Amino acid sequence: MQEPAFYMITAAFSLIGLTVVALVTLRGWRDWIALKSREIEQRREDNPPTTTSRIEVADLKERIRKLEAIAAGVEL
């Protein structure tokens, strides 16, 4: 039979290891999100919205407005 101290030490080191892995993963996630954000900003600077894309966005907004009205039971 092992001593209780062995189990306490093993649990403590496991918790420390899990914490380190979680912190490293969180750091990687934040860096990845920042990278994607910079990529999106760069794309926006390189390709300003065209007239066609603005018309498409306006059309999609109108469709959404109509669907929301239908869902709310409002007659158009």
mmCIF file of the N, C-alpha and C atoms, coordinates in Angstrom:
data_MODEL
# 
_entry.id   MODEL 
# 
loop_
_atom_site.group_PDB 
_atom_site.id 
_atom_site.type_symbol 
_atom_site.label_atom_id 
_atom_site.label_alt_id 
_atom_site.label_comp_id 
_atom_site.label_asym_id 
_atom_site.label_entity_id 
_atom_site.label_seq_id 
_atom_site.pdbx_PDB_ins_code 
_atom_site.Cartn_x 
_atom_site.Cartn_y 
_atom_site.Cartn_z 
_atom_site.occupancy 
_atom_site.B_iso_or_equiv 
_atom_site.pdbx_formal_charge 
_atom_site.auth_seq_id 
_atom_site.auth_comp_id 
_atom_site.auth_asym_id 
_atom_site.auth_atom_id 
_atom_site.pdbx_PDB_model_num 
ATOM 1   N N  . MET A 1 1  ? 0.846   -1.172 0.000   1.00 0.00 ? 1  MET A N  1 
ATOM 2   C CA . MET A 1 1  ? 0.000   0.000  0.000   1.00 0.00 ? 1  MET A CA 1 
ATOM 3   C C  . MET A 1 1  ? 0.891   1.233  0.000   1.00 0.00 ? 1  MET A C  1 
ATOM 4   N N  . GLN A 1 2  ? 0.508   2.209  -0.795  1.00 0.00 ? 2  GLN A N  1 
ATOM 5   C CA . GLN A 1 2  ? 1.288   3.434  -0.917  1.00 0.00 ? 2  GLN A CA 1 
ATOM 6   C C  . GLN A 1 2  ? 0.856   4.438  0.138   1.00 0.00 ? 2  GLN A C  1 
ATOM 7   N N  . GLU A 1 3  ? 1.749   5.350  0.403   1.00 0.00 ? 3  GLU A N  1 
ATOM 8   C CA . GLU A 1 3  ? 1.445   6.379  1.401   1.00 0.00 ? 3  GLU A CA 1 
ATOM 9   C C  . GLU A 1 3  ? 0.506   7.430  0.813   1.00 0.00 ? 3  GLU A C  1 
ATOM 10  N N  . PRO A 1 4  ? -0.298  8.077  1.635   1.00 0.00 ? 4  PRO A N  1 
ATOM 11  C CA . PRO A 1 4  ? -1.198  9.130  1.144   1.00 0.00 ? 4  PRO A CA 1 
ATOM 12  C C  . PRO A 1 4  ? -0.422  10.310 0.534   1.00 0.00 ? 4  PRO A C  1 
ATOM 13  N N  . ALA A 1 5  ? 0.787   10.544 1.023   1.00 0.00 ? 5  ALA A N  1 
ATOM 14  C CA . ALA A 1 5  ? 1.585   11.653 0.495   1.00 0.00 ? 5  ALA A CA 1 
ATOM 15  C C  . ALA A 1 5  ? 1.898   11.435 -0.985  1.00 0.00 ? 5  ALA A C  1 
ATOM 16  N N  . PHE A 1 6  ? 2.097   10.180 -1.379  1.00 0.00 ? 6  PHE A N  1 
ATOM 17  C CA . PHE A 1 6  ? 2.370   9.869  -2.781  1.00 0.00 ? 6  PHE A CA 1 
ATOM 18  C C  . PHE A 1 6  ? 1.208   10.313 -3.665  1.00 0.00 ? 6  PHE A C  1 
ATOM 19  N N  . TYR A 1 7  ? -0.005  10.023 -3.223  1.00 0.00 ? 7  TYR A N  1 
ATOM 20  C CA . TYR A 1 7  ? -1.185  10.406 -3.989  1.00 0.00 ? 7  TYR A CA 1 
ATOM 21  C C  . TYR A 1 7  ? -1.359  11.931 -4.027  1.00 0.00 ? 7  TYR A C  1 
ATOM 22  N N  . MET A 1 8  ? -1.060  12.588 -2.939  1.00 0.00 ? 8  MET A N  1 
ATOM 23  C CA . MET A 1 8  ? -1.165  14.051 -2.891  1.00 0.00 ? 8  MET A CA 1 
ATOM 24  C C  . MET A 1 8  ? -0.140  14.688 -3.829  1.00 0.00 ? 8  MET A C  1 
ATOM 25  N N  . ILE A 1 9  ? 1.072   14.196 -3.833  1.00 0.00 ? 9  ILE A N  1 
ATOM 26  C CA . ILE A 1 9  ? 2.116   14.739 -4.704  1.00 0.00 ? 9  ILE A CA 1 
ATOM 27  C C  . ILE A 1 9  ? 1.767   14.473 -6.170  1.00 0.00 ? 9  ILE A C  1 
ATOM 28  N N  . THR A 1 10 ? 1.310   13.273 -6.454  1.00 0.00 ? 10 THR A N  1 
ATOM 29  C CA . THR A 1 10 ? 0.918   12.934 -7.827  1.00 0.00 ? 10 THR A CA 1 
ATOM 30  C C  . THR A 1 10 ? -0.231  13.830 -8.290  1.00 0.00 ? 10 THR A C  1 
ATOM 31  N N  . ALA A 1 11 ? -1.210  14.042 -7.445  1.00 0.00 ? 11 ALA A N  1 
ATOM 32  C CA . ALA A 1 11 ? -2.344  14.906 -7.793  1.00 0.00 ? 11 ALA A CA 1 
ATOM 33  C C  . ALA A 1 11 ? -1.883  16.346 -7.999  1.00 0.00 ? 11 ALA A C  1 
ATOM 34  N N  . ALA A 1 12 ? -0.987  16.818 -7.142  1.00 0.00 ? 12 ALA A N  1 
ATOM 35  C CA . ALA A 1 12 ? -0.497  18.193 -7.264  1.00 0.00 ? 12 ALA A CA 1 
ATOM 36  C C  . ALA A 1 12 ? 0.257   18.382 -8.573  1.00 0.00 ? 12 ALA A C  1 
ATOM 37  N N  . PHE A 1 13 ? 1.152   17.443 -8.916  1.00 0.00 ? 13 PHE A N  1 
ATOM 38  C CA . PHE A 1 13 ? 1.896   17.564 -10.164 1.00 0.00 ? 13 PHE A CA 1 
ATOM 39  C C  . PHE A 1 13 ? 0.972   17.420 -11.383 1.00 0.00 ? 13 PHE A C  1 
ATOM 40  N N  . SER A 1 14 ? -0.023  16.594 -11.283 1.00 0.00 ? 14 SER A N  1 
ATOM 41  C CA . SER A 1 14 ? -0.985  16.459 -12.376 1.00 0.00 ? 14 SER A CA 1 
ATOM 42  C C  . SER A 1 14 ? -1.751  17.757 -12.574 1.00 0.00 ? 14 SER A C  1 
ATOM 43  N N  . LEU A 1 15 ? -2.167  18.365 -11.493 1.00 0.00 ? 15 LEU A N  1 
ATOM 44  C CA . LEU A 1 15 ? -2.885  19.636 -11.573 1.00 0.00 ? 15 LEU A CA 1 
ATOM 45  C C  . LEU A 1 15 ? -1.995  20.728 -12.145 1.00 0.00 ? 15 LEU A C  1 
ATOM 46  N N  . ILE A 1 16 ? -0.753  20.774 -11.723 1.00 0.00 ? 16 ILE A N  1 
ATOM 47  C CA . ILE A 1 16 ? 0.186   21.760 -12.262 1.00 0.00 ? 16 ILE A CA 1 
ATOM 48  C C  . ILE A 1 16 ? 0.385   21.524 -13.763 1.00 0.00 ? 16 ILE A C  1 
ATOM 49  N N  . GLY A 1 17 ? 0.560   20.274 -14.150 1.00 0.00 ? 17 GLY A N  1 
ATOM 50  C CA . GLY A 1 17 ? 0.735   19.962 -15.568 1.00 0.00 ? 17 GLY A CA 1 
ATOM 51  C C  . GLY A 1 17 ? -0.475  20.344 -16.389 1.00 0.00 ? 17 GLY A C  1 
ATOM 52  N N  . LEU A 1 18 ? -1.655  20.045 -15.883 1.00 0.00 ? 18 LEU A N  1 
ATOM 53  C CA . LEU A 1 18 ? -2.890  20.395 -16.577 1.00 0.00 ? 18 LEU A CA 1 
ATOM 54  C C  . LEU A 1 18 ? -3.029  21.913 -16.705 1.00 0.00 ? 18 LEU A C  1 
ATOM 55  N N  . THR A 1 19 ? -2.668  22.637 -15.668 1.00 0.00 ? 19 THR A N  1 
ATOM 56  C CA . THR A 1 19 ? -2.722  24.097 -15.691 1.00 0.00 ? 19 THR A CA 1 
ATOM 57  C C  . THR A 1 19 ? -1.777  24.664 -16.739 1.00 0.00 ? 19 THR A C  1 
ATOM 58  N N  . VAL A 1 20 ? -0.570  24.115 -16.813 1.00 0.00 ? 20 VAL A N  1 
ATOM 59  C CA . VAL A 1 20 ? 0.403   24.584 -17.800 1.00 0.00 ? 20 VAL A CA 1 
ATOM 60  C C  . VAL A 1 20 ? -0.114  24.326 -19.218 1.00 0.00 ? 20 VAL A C  1 
ATOM 61  N N  . VAL A 1 21 ? -0.639  23.138 -19.447 1.00 0.00 ? 21 VAL A N  1 
ATOM 62  C CA . VAL A 1 21 ? -1.178  22.813 -20.773 1.00 0.00 ? 21 VAL A CA 1 
ATOM 63  C C  . VAL A 1 21 ? -2.343  23.743 -21.117 1.00 0.00 ? 21 VAL A C  1 
ATOM 64  N N  . ALA A 1 22 ? -3.218  24.007 -20.170 1.00 0.00 ? 22 ALA A N  1 
ATOM 65  C CA . ALA A 1 22 ? -4.360  24.890 -20.417 1.00 0.00 ? 22 ALA A CA 1 
ATOM 66  C C  . ALA A 1 22 ? -3.899  26.314 -20.729 1.00 0.00 ? 22 ALA A C  1 
ATOM 67  N N  . LEU A 1 23 ? -2.906  26.808 -19.997 1.00 0.00 ? 23 LEU A N  1 
ATOM 68  C CA . LEU A 1 23 ? -2.414  28.160 -20.239 1.00 0.00 ? 23 LEU A CA 1 
ATOM 69  C C  . LEU A 1 23 ? -1.722  28.281 -21.592 1.00 0.00 ? 23 LEU A C  1 
ATOM 70  N N  . VAL A 1 24 ? -0.961  27.278 -21.961 1.00 0.00 ? 24 VAL A N  1 
ATOM 71  C CA . VAL A 1 24 ? -0.295  27.290 -23.265 1.00 0.00 ? 24 VAL A CA 1 
ATOM 72  C C  . VAL A 1 24 ? -1.333  27.230 -24.382 1.00 0.00 ? 24 VAL A C  1 
ATOM 73  N N  . THR A 1 25 ? -2.338  26.412 -24.216 1.00 0.00 ? 25 THR A N  1 
ATOM 74  C CA . THR A 1 25 ? -3.405  26.315 -25.215 1.00 0.00 ? 25 THR A CA 1 
ATOM 75  C C  . THR A 1 25 ? -4.163  27.633 -25.331 1.00 0.00 ? 25 THR A C  1 
ATOM 76  N N  . LEU A 1 26 ? -4.458  28.251 -24.208 1.00 0.00 ? 26 LEU A N  1 
ATOM 77  C CA . LEU A 1 26 ? -5.154  29.538 -24.213 1.00 0.00 ? 26 LEU A CA 1 
ATOM 78  C C  . LEU A 1 26 ? -4.319  30.602 -24.911 1.00 0.00 ? 26 LEU A C  1 
ATOM 79  N N  . ARG A 1 27 ? -3.031  30.614 -24.644 1.00 0.00 ? 27 ARG A N  1 
ATOM 80  C CA . ARG A 1 27 ? -2.138  31.584 -25.297 1.00 0.00 ? 27 ARG A CA 1 
ATOM 81  C C  . ARG A 1 27 ? -2.136  31.368 -26.811 1.00 0.00 ? 27 ARG A C  1 
ATOM 82  N N  . GLY A 1 28 ? -2.058  30.117 -27.236 1.00 0.00 ? 28 GLY A N  1 
ATOM 83  C CA . GLY A 1 28 ? -2.096  29.807 -28.656 1.00 0.00 ? 28 GLY A CA 1 
ATOM 84  C C  . GLY A 1 28 ? -3.402  30.235 -29.291 1.00 0.00 ? 28 GLY A C  1 
ATOM 85  N N  . TRP A 1 29 ? -4.510  30.011 -28.603 1.00 0.00 ? 29 TRP A N  1 
ATOM 86  C CA . TRP A 1 29 ? -5.825  30.394 -29.108 1.00 0.00 ? 29 TRP A CA 1 
ATOM 87  C C  . TRP A 1 29 ? -5.909  31.906 -29.298 1.00 0.00 ? 29 TRP A C  1 
ATOM 88  N N  . ARG A 1 30 ? -5.445  32.660 -28.289 1.00 0.00 ? 30 ARG A N  1 
ATOM 89  C CA . ARG A 1 30 ? -5.477  34.121 -28.380 1.00 0.00 ? 30 ARG A CA 1 
ATOM 90  C C  . ARG A 1 30 ? -4.595  34.617 -29.524 1.00 0.00 ? 30 ARG A C  1 
ATOM 91  N N  . ASP A 1 31 ? -3.420  34.031 -29.681 1.00 0.00 ? 31 ASP A N  1 
ATOM 92  C CA . ASP A 1 31 ? -2.530  34.427 -30.774 1.00 0.00 ? 31 ASP A CA 1 
ATOM 93  C C  . ASP A 1 31 ? -3.155  34.095 -32.128 1.00 0.00 ? 31 ASP A C  1 
ATOM 94  N N  . TRP A 1 32 ? -3.832  32.949 -32.227 1.00 0.00 ? 32 TRP A N  1 
ATOM 95  C CA . TRP A 1 32 ? -4.479  32.569 -33.477 1.00 0.00 ? 32 TRP A CA 1 
ATOM 96  C C  . TRP A 1 32 ? -5.609  33.537 -33.817 1.00 0.00 ? 32 TRP A C  1 
ATOM 97  N N  . ILE A 1 33 ? -6.401  33.910 -32.816 1.00 0.00 ? 33 ILE A N  1 
ATOM 98  C CA . ILE A 1 33 ? -7.486  34.877 -33.016 1.00 0.00 ? 33 ILE A CA 1 
ATOM 99  C C  . ILE A 1 33 ? -6.913  36.218 -33.456 1.00 0.00 ? 33 ILE A C  1 
ATOM 100 N N  . ALA A 1 34 ? -5.821  36.652 -32.832 1.00 0.00 ? 34 ALA A N  1 
ATOM 101 C CA . ALA A 1 34 ? -5.192  37.917 -33.222 1.00 0.00 ? 34 ALA A CA 1 
ATOM 102 C C  . ALA A 1 34 ? -4.683  37.844 -34.656 1.00 0.00 ? 34 ALA A C  1 
ATOM 103 N N  . LEU A 1 35 ? -4.103  36.714 -35.047 1.00 0.00 ? 35 LEU A N  1 
ATOM 104 C CA . LEU A 1 35 ? -3.619  36.538 -36.416 1.00 0.00 ? 35 LEU A CA 1 
ATOM 105 C C  . LEU A 1 35 ? -4.769  36.640 -37.409 1.00 0.00 ? 35 LEU A C  1 
ATOM 106 N N  . LYS A 1 36 ? -5.853  35.939 -37.137 1.00 0.00 ? 36 LYS A N  1 
ATOM 107 C CA . LYS A 1 36 ? -7.011  35.978 -38.035 1.00 0.00 ? 36 LYS A CA 1 
ATOM 108 C C  . LYS A 1 36 ? -7.595  37.389 -38.109 1.00 0.00 ? 36 LYS A C  1 
ATOM 109 N N  . SER A 1 37 ? -7.609  38.095 -36.998 1.00 0.00 ? 37 SER A N  1 
ATOM 110 C CA . SER A 1 37 ? -8.113  39.458 -36.983 1.00 0.00 ? 37 SER A CA 1 
ATOM 111 C C  . SER A 1 37 ? -7.250  40.361 -37.859 1.00 0.00 ? 37 SER A C  1 
ATOM 112 N N  . ARG A 1 38 ? -5.941  40.198 -37.756 1.00 0.00 ? 38 ARG A N  1 
ATOM 113 C CA . ARG A 1 38 ? -5.040  40.984 -38.604 1.00 0.00 ? 38 ARG A CA 1 
ATOM 114 C C  . ARG A 1 38 ? -5.224  40.629 -40.077 1.00 0.00 ? 38 ARG A C  1 
ATOM 115 N N  . GLU A 1 39 ? -5.444  39.352 -40.380 1.00 0.00 ? 39 GLU A N  1 
ATOM 116 C CA . GLU A 1 39 ? -5.675  38.937 -41.763 1.00 0.00 ? 39 GLU A CA 1 
ATOM 117 C C  . GLU A 1 39 ? -6.945  39.577 -42.316 1.00 0.00 ? 39 GLU A C  1 
ATOM 118 N N  . ILE A 1 40 ? -7.992  39.611 -41.525 1.00 0.00 ? 40 ILE A N  1 
ATOM 119 C CA . ILE A 1 40 ? -9.251  40.217 -41.967 1.00 0.00 ? 40 ILE A CA 1 
ATOM 120 C C  . ILE A 1 40 ? -9.065  41.714 -42.199 1.00 0.00 ? 40 ILE A C  1 
ATOM 121 N N  . GLU A 1 41 ? -8.371  42.393 -41.287 1.00 0.00 ? 41 GLU A N  1 
ATOM 122 C CA . GLU A 1 41 ? -8.119  43.816 -41.457 1.00 0.00 ? 41 GLU A CA 1 
ATOM 123 C C  . GLU A 1 41 ? -7.291  44.078 -42.709 1.00 0.00 ? 41 GLU A C  1 
ATOM 124 N N  . GLN A 1 42 ? -6.308  43.243 -42.965 1.00 0.00 ? 42 GLN A N  1 
ATOM 125 C CA . GLN A 1 42 ? -5.469  43.402 -44.152 1.00 0.00 ? 42 GLN A CA 1 
ATOM 126 C C  . GLN A 1 42 ? -6.295  43.219 -45.422 1.00 0.00 ? 42 GLN A C  1 
ATOM 127 N N  . ARG A 1 43 ? -7.189  42.240 -45.419 1.00 0.00 ? 43 ARG A N  1 
ATOM 128 C CA . ARG A 1 43 ? -8.060  42.020 -46.569 1.00 0.00 ? 43 ARG A CA 1 
ATOM 129 C C  . ARG A 1 43 ? -8.974  43.221 -46.812 1.00 0.00 ? 43 ARG A C  1 
ATOM 130 N N  . ARG A 1 44 ? -9.466  43.805 -45.731 1.00 0.00 ? 44 ARG A N  1 
ATOM 131 C CA . ARG A 1 44 ? -10.332 44.982 -45.873 1.00 0.00 ? 44 ARG A CA 1 
ATOM 132 C C  . ARG A 1 44 ? -9.567  46.148 -46.477 1.00 0.00 ? 44 ARG A C  1 
ATOM 133 N N  . GLU A 1 45 ? -8.314  46.310 -46.068 1.00 0.00 ? 45 GLU A N  1 
ATOM 134 C CA . GLU A 1 45 ? -7.516  47.410 -46.598 1.00 0.00 ? 45 GLU A CA 1 
ATOM 135 C C  . GLU A 1 45 ? -7.162  47.166 -48.058 1.00 0.00 ? 45 GLU A C  1 
ATOM 136 N N  . ASP A 1 46 ? -6.912  45.911 -48.426 1.00 0.00 ? 46 ASP A N  1 
ATOM 137 C CA . ASP A 1 46 ? -6.523  45.586 -49.791 1.00 0.00 ? 46 ASP A CA 1 
ATOM 138 C C  . ASP A 1 46 ? -7.699  45.623 -50.759 1.00 0.00 ? 46 ASP A C  1 
ATOM 139 N N  . ASN A 1 47 ? -8.863  45.239 -50.282 1.00 0.00 ? 47 ASN A N  1 
ATOM 140 C CA . ASN A 1 47 ? -10.042 45.146 -51.144 1.00 0.00 ? 47 ASN A CA 1 
ATOM 141 C C  . ASN A 1 47 ? -11.196 45.948 -50.545 1.00 0.00 ? 47 ASN A C  1 
ATOM 142 N N  . PRO A 1 48 ? -11.285 47.240 -50.886 1.00 0.00 ? 48 PRO A N  1 
ATOM 143 C CA . PRO A 1 48 ? -12.429 47.999 -50.372 1.00 0.00 ? 48 PRO A CA 1 
ATOM 144 C C  . PRO A 1 48 ? -13.724 47.461 -50.971 1.00 0.00 ? 48 PRO A C  1 
ATOM 145 N N  . PRO A 1 49 ? -14.830 47.625 -50.284 1.00 0.00 ? 49 PRO A N  1 
ATOM 146 C CA . PRO A 1 49 ? -16.098 47.087 -50.785 1.00 0.00 ? 49 PRO A CA 1 
ATOM 147 C C  . PRO A 1 49 ? -16.479 47.717 -52.118 1.00 0.00 ? 49 PRO A C  1 
ATOM 148 N N  . THR A 1 50 ? -16.954 46.868 -53.008 1.00 0.00 ? 50 THR A N  1 
ATOM 149 C CA . THR A 1 50 ? -17.395 47.348 -54.317 1.00 0.00 ? 50 THR A CA 1 
ATOM 150 C C  . THR A 1 50 ? -18.885 47.659 -54.273 1.00 0.00 ? 50 THR A C  1 
ATOM 151 N N  . THR A 1 51 ? -19.344 48.291 -55.323 1.00 0.00 ? 51 THR A N  1 
ATOM 152 C CA . THR A 1 51 ? -20.771 48.619 -55.411 1.00 0.00 ? 51 THR A CA 1 
ATOM 153 C C  . THR A 1 51 ? -21.612 47.354 -55.422 1.00 0.00 ? 51 THR A C  1 
ATOM 154 N N  . THR A 1 52 ? -21.139 46.338 -56.139 1.00 0.00 ? 52 THR A N  1 
ATOM 155 C CA . THR A 1 52 ? -21.879 45.075 -56.217 1.00 0.00 ? 52 THR A CA 1 
ATOM 156 C C  . THR A 1 52 ? -22.001 44.430 -54.844 1.00 0.00 ? 52 THR A C  1 
ATOM 157 N N  . SER A 1 53 ? -20.904 44.424 -54.086 1.00 0.00 ? 53 SER A N  1 
ATOM 158 C CA . SER A 1 53 ? -20.971 43.791 -52.767 1.00 0.00 ? 53 SER A CA 1 
ATOM 159 C C  . SER A 1 53 ? -21.882 44.568 -51.826 1.00 0.00 ? 53 SER A C  1 
ATOM 160 N N  . ARG A 1 54 ? -21.891 45.888 -51.969 1.00 0.00 ? 54 ARG A N  1 
ATOM 161 C CA . ARG A 1 54 ? -22.784 46.688 -51.126 1.00 0.00 ? 54 ARG A CA 1 
ATOM 162 C C  . ARG A 1 54 ? -24.251 46.420 -51.468 1.00 0.00 ? 54 ARG A C  1 
ATOM 163 N N  . ILE A 1 55 ? -24.532 46.248 -52.749 1.00 0.00 ? 55 ILE A N  1 
ATOM 164 C CA . ILE A 1 55 ? -25.903 45.928 -53.165 1.00 0.00 ? 55 ILE A CA 1 
ATOM 165 C C  . ILE A 1 55 ? -26.298 44.555 -52.617 1.00 0.00 ? 55 ILE A C  1 
ATOM 166 N N  . GLU A 1 56 ? -25.385 43.586 -52.682 1.00 0.00 ? 56 GLU A N  1 
ATOM 167 C CA . GLU A 1 56 ? -25.678 42.250 -52.162 1.00 0.00 ? 56 GLU A CA 1 
ATOM 168 C C  . GLU A 1 56 ? -25.941 42.295 -50.668 1.00 0.00 ? 56 GLU A C  1 
ATOM 169 N N  . VAL A 1 57 ? -25.154 43.073 -49.937 1.00 0.00 ? 57 VAL A N  1 
ATOM 170 C CA . VAL A 1 57 ? -25.358 43.188 -48.487 1.00 0.00 ? 57 VAL A CA 1 
ATOM 171 C C  . VAL A 1 57 ? -26.703 43.839 -48.195 1.00 0.00 ? 57 VAL A C  1 
ATOM 172 N N  . ALA A 1 58 ? -27.050 44.873 -48.951 1.00 0.00 ? 58 ALA A N  1 
ATOM 173 C CA . ALA A 1 58 ? -28.343 45.525 -48.755 1.00 0.00 ? 58 ALA A CA 1 
ATOM 174 C C  . ALA A 1 58 ? -29.484 44.557 -49.036 1.00 0.00 ? 58 ALA A C  1 
ATOM 175 N N  . ASP A 1 59 ? -29.325 43.743 -50.079 1.00 0.00 ? 59 ASP A N  1 
ATOM 176 C CA . ASP A 1 59 ? -30.343 42.749 -50.416 1.00 0.00 ? 59 ASP A CA 1 
ATOM 177 C C  . ASP A 1 59 ? -30.487 41.722 -49.287 1.00 0.00 ? 59 ASP A C  1 
ATOM 178 N N  . LEU A 1 60 ? -29.363 41.273 -48.754 1.00 0.00 ? 60 LEU A N  1 
ATOM 179 C CA . LEU A 1 60 ? -29.421 40.308 -47.648 1.00 0.00 ? 60 LEU A CA 1 
ATOM 180 C C  . LEU A 1 60 ? -30.070 40.918 -46.414 1.00 0.00 ? 60 LEU A C  1 
ATOM 181 N N  . LYS A 1 61 ? -29.785 42.182 -46.130 1.00 0.00 ? 61 LYS A N  1 
ATOM 182 C CA . LYS A 1 61 ? -30.408 42.847 -44.982 1.00 0.00 ? 61 LYS A CA 1 
ATOM 183 C C  . LYS A 1 61 ? -31.928 42.943 -45.176 1.00 0.00 ? 61 LYS A C  1 
ATOM 184 N N  . GLU A 1 62 ? -32.338 43.230 -46.391 1.00 0.00 ? 62 GLU A N  1 
ATOM 185 C CA . GLU A 1 62 ? -33.776 43.312 -46.684 1.00 0.00 ? 62 GLU A CA 1 
ATOM 186 C C  . GLU A 1 62 ? -34.444 41.953 -46.495 1.00 0.00 ? 62 GLU A C  1 
ATOM 187 N N  . ARG A 1 63 ? -33.789 40.907 -46.959 1.00 0.00 ? 63 ARG A N  1 
ATOM 188 C CA . ARG A 1 63 ? -34.339 39.558 -46.784 1.00 0.00 ? 63 ARG A CA 1 
ATOM 189 C C  . ARG A 1 63 ? -34.454 39.204 -45.306 1.00 0.00 ? 63 ARG A C  1 
ATOM 190 N N  . ILE A 1 64 ? -33.432 39.549 -44.543 1.00 0.00 ? 64 ILE A N  1 
ATOM 191 C CA . ILE A 1 64 ? -33.464 39.275 -43.101 1.00 0.00 ? 64 ILE A CA 1 
ATOM 192 C C  . ILE A 1 64 ? -34.602 40.035 -42.450 1.00 0.00 ? 64 ILE A C  1 
ATOM 193 N N  . ARG A 1 65 ? -34.779 41.305 -42.839 1.00 0.00 ? 65 ARG A N  1 
ATOM 194 C CA . ARG A 1 65 ? -35.869 42.108 -42.274 1.00 0.00 ? 65 ARG A CA 1 
ATOM 195 C C  . ARG A 1 65 ? -37.226 41.461 -42.566 1.00 0.00 ? 65 ARG A C  1 
ATOM 196 N N  . LYS A 1 66 ? -37.395 40.972 -43.801 1.00 0.00 ? 66 LYS A N  1 
ATOM 197 C CA . LYS A 1 66 ? -38.654 40.322 -44.167 1.00 0.00 ? 66 LYS A CA 1 
ATOM 198 C C  . LYS A 1 66 ? -38.862 39.026 -43.392 1.00 0.00 ? 66 LYS A C  1 
ATOM 199 N N  . LEU A 1 67 ? -37.796 38.239 -43.229 1.00 0.00 ? 67 LEU A N  1 
ATOM 200 C CA . LEU A 1 67 ? -37.921 36.986 -42.472 1.00 0.00 ? 67 LEU A CA 1 
ATOM 201 C C  . LEU A 1 67 ? -38.234 37.249 -41.004 1.00 0.00 ? 67 LEU A C  1 
ATOM 202 N N  . GLU A 1 68 ? -37.624 38.287 -40.444 1.00 0.00 ? 68 GLU A N  1 
ATOM 203 C CA . GLU A 1 68 ? -37.930 38.641 -39.055 1.00 0.00 ? 68 GLU A CA 1 
ATOM 204 C C  . GLU A 1 68 ? -39.376 39.076 -38.923 1.00 0.00 ? 68 GLU A C  1 
ATOM 205 N N  . ALA A 1 69 ? -39.872 39.814 -39.912 1.00 0.00 ? 69 ALA A N  1 
ATOM 206 C CA . ALA A 1 69 ? -41.274 40.239 -39.880 1.00 0.00 ? 69 ALA A CA 1 
ATOM 207 C C  . ALA A 1 69 ? -42.205 39.039 -39.972 1.00 0.00 ? 69 ALA A C  1 
ATOM 208 N N  . ILE A 1 70 ? -41.865 38.084 -40.833 1.00 0.00 ? 70 ILE A N  1 
ATOM 209 C CA . ILE A 1 70 ? -42.670 36.884 -40.951 1.00 0.00 ? 70 ILE A CA 1 
ATOM 210 C C  . ILE A 1 70 ? -42.670 36.110 -39.632 1.00 0.00 ? 70 ILE A C  1 
ATOM 211 N N  . ALA A 1 71 ? -41.480 36.010 -39.020 1.00 0.00 ? 71 ALA A N  1 
ATOM 212 C CA . ALA A 1 71 ? -41.367 35.266 -37.753 1.00 0.00 ? 71 ALA A CA 1 
ATOM 213 C C  . ALA A 1 71 ? -42.169 35.962 -36.648 1.00 0.00 ? 71 ALA A C  1 
ATOM 214 N N  . ALA A 1 72 ? -42.258 37.289 -36.702 1.00 0.00 ? 72 ALA A N  1 
ATOM 215 C CA . ALA A 1 72 ? -42.996 38.031 -35.686 1.00 0.00 ? 72 ALA A CA 1 
ATOM 216 C C  . ALA A 1 72 ? -44.493 38.056 -35.992 1.00 0.00 ? 72 ALA A C  1 
ATOM 217 N N  . GLY A 1 73 ? -44.878 37.598 -37.198 1.00 0.00 ? 73 GLY A N  1 
ATOM 218 C CA . GLY A 1 73 ? -46.288 37.580 -37.558 1.00 0.00 ? 73 GLY A CA 1 
ATOM 219 C C  . GLY A 1 73 ? -46.809 38.901 -38.065 1.00 0.00 ? 73 GLY A C  1 
ATOM 220 N N  . VAL A 1 74 ? -45.902 39.758 -38.537 1.00 0.00 ? 74 VAL A N  1 
ATOM 221 C CA . VAL A 1 74 ? -46.304 41.080 -39.043 1.00 0.00 ? 74 VAL A CA 1 
ATOM 222 C C  . VAL A 1 74 ? -46.565 40.971 -40.531 1.00 0.00 ? 74 VAL A C  1 
ATOM 223 N N  . GLU A 1 75 ? -47.660 41.604 -40.979 1.00 0.00 ? 75 GLU A N  1 
ATOM 224 C CA . GLU A 1 75 ? -47.977 41.628 -42.402 1.00 0.00 ? 75 GLU A CA 1 
ATOM 225 C C  . GLU A 1 75 ? -47.143 42.717 -43.064 1.00 0.00 ? 75 GLU A C  1 
ATOM 226 N N  . LEU A 1 76 ? -46.546 42.391 -44.214 1.00 0.00 ? 76 LEU A N  1 
ATOM 227 C CA . LEU A 1 76 ? -45.751 43.383 -44.946 1.00 0.00 ? 76 LEU A CA 1 
ATOM 228 C C  . LEU A 1 76 ? -46.589 44.115 -45.959 1.00 0.00 ? 76 LEU A C  1 
# 
